[in-house]
Amino acid sequence: MRTRCPLCTRDVPREKQVWCTCGSAMDSGCYDAHEDWCARRGTDAWIGAFER
């Protein structure tokens, strides 16, 4: 299955995918950047909710 990172929009191979509790799959490097705008646990959660 082809997955694109919601932050950098590049393809993320299955073996490099990291899943967040909000349901987004992303590159491990983008996972740390995602924490602030995560729709479930981020300080700027409204951004993640708006983007979905």
HTML snippet that shows the backbone in 3Dmol.js (N, CA, C, O; Angstrom):
<script src="https://3Dmol.org/build/3Dmol-min.js"></script>
<div id="view" style="width:600px;height:400px;position:relative"></div>
<script>
const pdb = `
ATOM      1  N   MET A   1       0.830  -1.180   0.000  1.00  0.00           N
ATOM      2  CA  MET A   1       0.000   0.000   0.000  1.00  0.00           C
ATOM      3  C   MET A   1       0.878   1.248   0.000  1.00  0.00           C
ATOM      4  O   MET A   1       1.854   1.331   0.745  1.00  0.00           O
ATOM      5  N   ARG A   2       0.533   2.186  -0.816  1.00  0.00           N
ATOM      6  CA  ARG A   2       1.309   3.420  -0.926  1.00  0.00           C
ATOM      7  C   ARG A   2       0.817   4.423   0.110  1.00  0.00           C
ATOM      8  O   ARG A   2      -0.381   4.688   0.214  1.00  0.00           O
ATOM      9  N   THR A   3       1.740   4.968   0.862  1.00  0.00           N
ATOM     10  CA  THR A   3       1.406   5.945   1.893  1.00  0.00           C
ATOM     11  C   THR A   3       2.258   7.184   1.711  1.00  0.00           C
ATOM     12  O   THR A   3       3.458   7.094   1.449  1.00  0.00           O
ATOM     13  N   ARG A   4       1.636   8.335   1.851  1.00  0.00           N
ATOM     14  CA  ARG A   4       2.353   9.605   1.778  1.00  0.00           C
ATOM     15  C   ARG A   4       2.368  10.243   3.160  1.00  0.00           C
ATOM     16  O   ARG A   4       1.375  10.207   3.886  1.00  0.00           O
ATOM     17  N   CYS A   5       3.488  10.815   3.504  1.00  0.00           N
ATOM     18  CA  CYS A   5       3.635  11.512   4.775  1.00  0.00           C
ATOM     19  C   CYS A   5       2.782  12.785   4.743  1.00  0.00           C
ATOM     20  O   CYS A   5       2.861  13.542   3.775  1.00  0.00           O
ATOM     21  N   PRO A   6       1.966  13.041   5.779  1.00  0.00           N
ATOM     22  CA  PRO A   6       1.133  14.250   5.775  1.00  0.00           C
ATOM     23  C   PRO A   6       1.926  15.547   5.924  1.00  0.00           C
ATOM     24  O   PRO A   6       1.396  16.622   5.643  1.00  0.00           O
ATOM     25  N   LEU A   7       3.182  15.470   6.358  1.00  0.00           N
ATOM     26  CA  LEU A   7       3.992  16.685   6.504  1.00  0.00           C
ATOM     27  C   LEU A   7       4.808  16.990   5.257  1.00  0.00           C
ATOM     28  O   LEU A   7       4.733  18.094   4.718  1.00  0.00           O
ATOM     29  N   CYS A   8       5.584  16.019   4.800  1.00  0.00           N
ATOM     30  CA  CYS A   8       6.472  16.283   3.662  1.00  0.00           C
ATOM     31  C   CYS A   8       5.903  15.767   2.341  1.00  0.00           C
ATOM     32  O   CYS A   8       6.470  16.051   1.286  1.00  0.00           O
ATOM     33  N   THR A   9       4.828  15.038   2.368  1.00  0.00           N
ATOM     34  CA  THR A   9       4.089  14.478   1.223  1.00  0.00           C
ATOM     35  C   THR A   9       4.881  13.492   0.355  1.00  0.00           C
ATOM     36  O   THR A   9       4.455  13.169  -0.754  1.00  0.00           O
ATOM     37  N   ARG A  10       6.004  13.024   0.837  1.00  0.00           N
ATOM     38  CA  ARG A  10       6.725  12.032   0.035  1.00  0.00           C
ATOM     39  C   ARG A  10       6.256  10.632   0.401  1.00  0.00           C
ATOM     40  O   ARG A  10       5.686  10.418   1.471  1.00  0.00           O
ATOM     41  N   ASP A  11       6.498   9.690  -0.484  1.00  0.00           N
ATOM     42  CA  ASP A  11       6.134   8.302  -0.228  1.00  0.00           C
ATOM     43  C   ASP A  11       6.931   7.749   0.941  1.00  0.00           C
ATOM     44  O   ASP A  11       8.127   8.012   1.072  1.00  0.00           O
ATOM     45  N   VAL A  12       6.257   6.982   1.789  1.00  0.00           N
ATOM     46  CA  VAL A  12       6.902   6.366   2.946  1.00  0.00           C
ATOM     47  C   VAL A  12       6.755   4.850   2.800  1.00  0.00           C
ATOM     48  O   VAL A  12       5.644   4.326   2.871  1.00  0.00           O
ATOM     49  N   PRO A  13       7.869   4.147   2.598  1.00  0.00           N
ATOM     50  CA  PRO A  13       7.797   2.690   2.488  1.00  0.00           C
ATOM     51  C   PRO A  13       7.265   2.065   3.771  1.00  0.00           C
ATOM     52  O   PRO A  13       7.467   2.604   4.859  1.00  0.00           O
ATOM     53  N   ARG A  14       6.591   0.941   3.645  1.00  0.00           N
ATOM     54  CA  ARG A  14       5.967   0.274   4.787  1.00  0.00           C
ATOM     55  C   ARG A  14       6.938   0.040   5.938  1.00  0.00           C
ATOM     56  O   ARG A  14       6.562   0.199   7.099  1.00  0.00           O
ATOM     57  N   GLU A  15       8.171  -0.332   5.638  1.00  0.00           N
ATOM     58  CA  GLU A  15       9.134  -0.630   6.701  1.00  0.00           C
ATOM     59  C   GLU A  15       9.611   0.620   7.449  1.00  0.00           C
ATOM     60  O   GLU A  15      10.222   0.505   8.511  1.00  0.00           O
ATOM     61  N   LYS A  16       9.338   1.806   6.908  1.00  0.00           N
ATOM     62  CA  LYS A  16       9.754   3.047   7.568  1.00  0.00           C
ATOM     63  C   LYS A  16       8.582   3.840   8.131  1.00  0.00           C
ATOM     64  O   LYS A  16       8.777   4.942   8.645  1.00  0.00           O
ATOM     65  N   GLN A  17       7.371   3.302   8.045  1.00  0.00           N
ATOM     66  CA  GLN A  17       6.202   4.011   8.535  1.00  0.00           C
ATOM     67  C   GLN A  17       6.143   4.011  10.059  1.00  0.00           C
ATOM     68  O   GLN A  17       6.436   3.009  10.710  1.00  0.00           O
ATOM     69  N   VAL A  18       5.763   5.143  10.601  1.00  0.00           N
ATOM     70  CA  VAL A  18       5.512   5.284  12.034  1.00  0.00           C
ATOM     71  C   VAL A  18       4.068   5.764  12.143  1.00  0.00           C
ATOM     72  O   VAL A  18       3.681   6.743  11.506  1.00  0.00           O
ATOM     73  N   TRP A  19       3.271   5.064  12.959  1.00  0.00           N
ATOM     74  CA  TRP A  19       1.865   5.415  13.112  1.00  0.00           C
ATOM     75  C   TRP A  19       1.635   6.218  14.370  1.00  0.00           C
ATOM     76  O   TRP A  19       2.117   5.854  15.443  1.00  0.00           O
ATOM     77  N   CYS A  20       0.907   7.302  14.246  1.00  0.00           N
ATOM     78  CA  CYS A  20       0.541   8.135  15.382  1.00  0.00           C
ATOM     79  C   CYS A  20      -0.824   7.675  15.904  1.00  0.00           C
ATOM     80  O   CYS A  20      -1.556   6.984  15.194  1.00  0.00           O
ATOM     81  N   THR A  21      -1.166   8.049  17.121  1.00  0.00           N
ATOM     82  CA  THR A  21      -2.465   7.685  17.689  1.00  0.00           C
ATOM     83  C   THR A  21      -3.623   8.366  16.965  1.00  0.00           C
ATOM     84  O   THR A  21      -4.769   7.938  17.108  1.00  0.00           O
ATOM     85  N   CYS A  22      -3.352   9.407  16.200  1.00  0.00           N
ATOM     86  CA  CYS A  22      -4.413  10.081  15.442  1.00  0.00           C
ATOM     87  C   CYS A  22      -4.729   9.353  14.144  1.00  0.00           C
ATOM     88  O   CYS A  22      -5.689   9.702  13.457  1.00  0.00           O
ATOM     89  N   GLY A  23      -3.932   8.347  13.803  1.00  0.00           N
ATOM     90  CA  GLY A  23      -4.188   7.562  12.602  1.00  0.00           C
ATOM     91  C   GLY A  23      -3.310   7.903  11.409  1.00  0.00           C
ATOM     92  O   GLY A  23      -3.433   7.270  10.361  1.00  0.00           O
ATOM     93  N   SER A  24      -2.441   8.870  11.538  1.00  0.00           N
ATOM     94  CA  SER A  24      -1.557   9.251  10.440  1.00  0.00           C
ATOM     95  C   SER A  24      -0.310   8.376  10.415  1.00  0.00           C
ATOM     96  O   SER A  24       0.290   8.095  11.453  1.00  0.00           O
ATOM     97  N   ALA A  25       0.065   7.953   9.222  1.00  0.00           N
ATOM     98  CA  ALA A  25       1.318   7.216   9.031  1.00  0.00           C
ATOM     99  C   ALA A  25       2.306   8.178   8.412  1.00  0.00           C
ATOM    100  O   ALA A  25       1.977   8.903   7.473  1.00  0.00           O
ATOM    101  N   MET A  26       3.525   8.184   8.942  1.00  0.00           N
ATOM    102  CA  MET A  26       4.514   9.124   8.433  1.00  0.00           C
ATOM    103  C   MET A  26       5.924   8.589   8.577  1.00  0.00           C
ATOM    104  O   MET A  26       6.147   7.537   9.177  1.00  0.00           O
ATOM    105  N   ASP A  27       6.848   9.305   8.033  1.00  0.00           N
ATOM    106  CA  ASP A  27       8.265   9.018   8.130  1.00  0.00           C
ATOM    107  C   ASP A  27       8.702   9.255   9.575  1.00  0.00           C
ATOM    108  O   ASP A  27       8.168  10.140  10.244  1.00  0.00           O
ATOM    109  N   SER A  28       9.644   8.492  10.051  1.00  0.00           N
ATOM    110  CA  SER A  28      10.099   8.643  11.435  1.00  0.00           C
ATOM    111  C   SER A  28      10.694  10.026  11.687  1.00  0.00           C
ATOM    112  O   SER A  28      10.594  10.539  12.802  1.00  0.00           O
ATOM    113  N   GLY A  29      11.298  10.629  10.696  1.00  0.00           N
ATOM    114  CA  GLY A  29      11.856  11.972  10.848  1.00  0.00           C
ATOM    115  C   GLY A  29      10.781  13.032  11.000  1.00  0.00           C
ATOM    116  O   GLY A  29      10.997  14.037  11.676  1.00  0.00           O
ATOM    117  N   CYS A  30       9.628  12.827  10.384  1.00  0.00           N
ATOM    118  CA  CYS A  30       8.524  13.780  10.470  1.00  0.00           C
ATOM    119  C   CYS A  30       7.675  13.555  11.718  1.00  0.00           C
ATOM    120  O   CYS A  30       6.928  14.446  12.124  1.00  0.00           O
ATOM    121  N   TYR A  31       7.779  12.400  12.319  1.00  0.00           N
ATOM    122  CA  TYR A  31       6.959  12.076  13.488  1.00  0.00           C
ATOM    123  C   TYR A  31       7.161  13.090  14.614  1.00  0.00           C
ATOM    124  O   TYR A  31       6.189  13.516  15.237  1.00  0.00           O
ATOM    125  N   ASP A  32       8.393  13.478  14.881  1.00  0.00           N
ATOM    126  CA  ASP A  32       8.671  14.452  15.936  1.00  0.00           C
ATOM    127  C   ASP A  32       8.072  15.818  15.621  1.00  0.00           C
ATOM    128  O   ASP A  32       7.575  16.498  16.520  1.00  0.00           O
ATOM    129  N   ALA A  33       8.113  16.222  14.370  1.00  0.00           N
ATOM    130  CA  ALA A  33       7.546  17.508  13.967  1.00  0.00           C
ATOM    131  C   ALA A  33       6.021  17.478  14.037  1.00  0.00           C
ATOM    132  O   ALA A  33       5.389  18.509  14.266  1.00  0.00           O
ATOM    133  N   HIS A  34       5.435  16.306  13.844  1.00  0.00           N
ATOM    134  CA  HIS A  34       3.982  16.144  13.867  1.00  0.00           C
ATOM    135  C   HIS A  34       3.402  16.302  15.270  1.00  0.00           C
ATOM    136  O   HIS A  34       2.231  16.653  15.415  1.00  0.00           O
ATOM    137  N   GLU A  35       4.186  16.055  16.279  1.00  0.00           N
ATOM    138  CA  GLU A  35       3.690  16.045  17.657  1.00  0.00           C
ATOM    139  C   GLU A  35       2.966  17.333  18.038  1.00  0.00           C
ATOM    140  O   GLU A  35       1.945  17.268  18.723  1.00  0.00           O
ATOM    141  N   ASP A  36       3.450  18.490  17.626  1.00  0.00           N
ATOM    142  CA  ASP A  36       2.836  19.764  18.002  1.00  0.00           C
ATOM    143  C   ASP A  36       1.455  19.980  17.385  1.00  0.00           C
ATOM    144  O   ASP A  36       0.584  20.575  18.020  1.00  0.00           O
ATOM    145  N   TRP A  37       1.244  19.506  16.159  1.00  0.00           N
ATOM    146  CA  TRP A  37      -0.048  19.749  15.514  1.00  0.00           C
ATOM    147  C   TRP A  37      -0.926  18.507  15.401  1.00  0.00           C
ATOM    148  O   TRP A  37      -1.901  18.498  14.649  1.00  0.00           O
ATOM    149  N   CYS A  38      -0.582  17.466  16.142  1.00  0.00           N
ATOM    150  CA  CYS A  38      -1.377  16.239  16.147  1.00  0.00           C
ATOM    151  C   CYS A  38      -2.808  16.546  16.599  1.00  0.00           C
ATOM    152  O   CYS A  38      -3.008  17.250  17.589  1.00  0.00           O
ATOM    153  N   ALA A  39      -3.787  16.028  15.886  1.00  0.00           N
ATOM    154  CA  ALA A  39      -5.196  16.299  16.189  1.00  0.00           C
ATOM    155  C   ALA A  39      -5.627  15.714  17.535  1.00  0.00           C
ATOM    156  O   ALA A  39      -6.637  16.145  18.090  1.00  0.00           O
ATOM    157  N   ARG A  40      -4.895  14.761  18.061  1.00  0.00           N
ATOM    158  CA  ARG A  40      -5.264  14.130  19.327  1.00  0.00           C
ATOM    159  C   ARG A  40      -4.504  14.658  20.533  1.00  0.00           C
ATOM    160  O   ARG A  40      -5.074  14.762  21.619  1.00  0.00           O
ATOM    161  N   ARG A  41      -3.218  14.995  20.363  1.00  0.00           N
ATOM    162  CA  ARG A  41      -2.428  15.317  21.545  1.00  0.00           C
ATOM    163  C   ARG A  41      -1.531  16.527  21.391  1.00  0.00           C
ATOM    164  O   ARG A  41      -0.685  16.768  22.252  1.00  0.00           O
ATOM    165  N   GLY A  42      -1.682  17.277  20.351  1.00  0.00           N
ATOM    166  CA  GLY A  42      -0.790  18.405  20.105  1.00  0.00           C
ATOM    167  C   GLY A  42      -1.231  19.702  20.740  1.00  0.00           C
ATOM    168  O   GLY A  42      -2.414  19.893  21.023  1.00  0.00           O
ATOM    169  N   THR A  43      -0.288  20.590  20.962  1.00  0.00           N
ATOM    170  CA  THR A  43      -0.605  21.903  21.519  1.00  0.00           C
ATOM    171  C   THR A  43      -1.340  22.759  20.493  1.00  0.00           C
ATOM    172  O   THR A  43      -2.130  23.630  20.859  1.00  0.00           O
ATOM    173  N   ASP A  44      -1.083  22.513  19.212  1.00  0.00           N
ATOM    174  CA  ASP A  44      -1.779  23.194  18.123  1.00  0.00           C
ATOM    175  C   ASP A  44      -2.694  22.204  17.412  1.00  0.00           C
ATOM    176  O   ASP A  44      -2.687  22.123  16.184  1.00  0.00           O
ATOM    177  N   ALA A  45      -3.476  21.457  18.171  1.00  0.00           N
ATOM    178  CA  ALA A  45      -4.315  20.386  17.627  1.00  0.00           C
ATOM    179  C   ALA A  45      -5.316  20.884  16.589  1.00  0.00           C
ATOM    180  O   ALA A  45      -5.713  20.123  15.706  1.00  0.00           O
ATOM    181  N   TRP A  46      -5.723  22.127  16.679  1.00  0.00           N
ATOM    182  CA  TRP A  46      -6.690  22.653  15.723  1.00  0.00           C
ATOM    183  C   TRP A  46      -6.142  22.597  14.292  1.00  0.00           C
ATOM    184  O   TRP A  46      -6.902  22.440  13.337  1.00  0.00           O
ATOM    185  N   ILE A  47      -4.821  22.725  14.153  1.00  0.00           N
ATOM    186  CA  ILE A  47      -4.212  22.648  12.813  1.00  0.00           C
ATOM    187  C   ILE A  47      -4.369  21.245  12.247  1.00  0.00           C
ATOM    188  O   ILE A  47      -4.769  21.079  11.094  1.00  0.00           O
ATOM    189  N   GLY A  48      -4.057  20.241  13.047  1.00  0.00           N
ATOM    190  CA  GLY A  48      -4.196  18.869  12.598  1.00  0.00           C
ATOM    191  C   GLY A  48      -5.633  18.504  12.302  1.00  0.00           C
ATOM    192  O   GLY A  48      -5.902  17.781  11.343  1.00  0.00           O
ATOM    193  N   ALA A  49      -6.561  18.988  13.107  1.00  0.00           N
ATOM    194  CA  ALA A  49      -7.978  18.716  12.883  1.00  0.00           C
ATOM    195  C   ALA A  49      -8.446  19.400  11.603  1.00  0.00           C
ATOM    196  O   ALA A  49      -9.236  18.833  10.847  1.00  0.00           O
ATOM    197  N   PHE A  50      -7.970  20.597  11.361  1.00  0.00           N
ATOM    198  CA  PHE A  50      -8.356  21.348  10.157  1.00  0.00           C
ATOM    199  C   PHE A  50      -7.803  20.676   8.902  1.00  0.00           C
ATOM    200  O   PHE A  50      -8.493  20.615   7.885  1.00  0.00           O
ATOM    201  N   GLU A  51      -6.572  20.172   8.956  1.00  0.00           N
ATOM    202  CA  GLU A  51      -5.923  19.548   7.811  1.00  0.00           C
ATOM    203  C   GLU A  51      -6.588  18.236   7.418  1.00  0.00           C
ATOM    204  O   GLU A  51      -6.580  17.878   6.240  1.00  0.00           O
ATOM    205  N   ARG A  52      -7.158  17.519   8.365  1.00  0.00           N
ATOM    206  CA  ARG A  52      -7.794  16.235   8.071  1.00  0.00           C
ATOM    207  C   ARG A  52      -9.056  16.515   7.369  1.00  0.00           C
ATOM    208  O   ARG A  52      -9.782  15.589   7.010  1.00  0.00           O
TER     209      ARG A  52
END
`;
const viewer = $3Dmol.createViewer("view");
viewer.addModel(pdb, "pdb");
viewer.setStyle({}, {cartoon: {color: "spectrum"}});
viewer.zoomTo();
viewer.render();
</script>
